[in-house]
């Protein structure tokens, strides 16, 4: 199994802190977000990190980190969404499966191990603000039926928290351009779910760090992904 971390974004909601530091390298309790994420990974053969904004800083960190020896940085030359970021890694992935994570969420090591144990799957957690997330709808057997983005539904609902386990054939898919002019990783999920059971894996620990408020709160939170 290989792993991909999507770390190309500009982190606009974390400005001014991201004006000179890429979001994945902002520190949480003295440690870069990206270091927490890589440290929580299950054993992987190869780590690929997708970069664009302030890419040199992330590449310098990767050269120093000691978690995964076999790593590569892939530059997303023109950011066109998470689906495009995923597909840009096709030539860098050799394993039969690939774990894909956002570069700004902390997820528990045990939860990533559960995700890595299924043929293909998505991490989920109950949220009280469904209009802020992609919401997962399940079949009677608990597998994924479909994803609905930011629906107006009563809470709580089960949200996509940005962790995926894909078979290698994900790179053979053709993703459509979304209404907002990007390629979405959730379209890859939907296409694969139409071919067979796509497991919804409940996460016990999730700490999103997408805003200044969340980043500030994380400094005193129970940070335990590793």
Secondary structure, 3 states (H helix, E strand, C coil): CEEEEECCCCCHHHCCCCCCCCHHHCEECCEEHHHHHHHCCCCCCEEEEEECCCHHHHHHHHHHCCCCCCEEEEECCCCCCHHHHHHCCHHHCCCCEEEEEECCEEECHHHHHHHHCCCCEEEEEEECCHHHCEEEEECCCCEEEEEEECCCCCCCEEEEEEEEEEEHHHHHCCCCECCCCCECHHHHHHHHHCCCCCEEEECCCEEECCCHHHHHHHCCCCCCCC
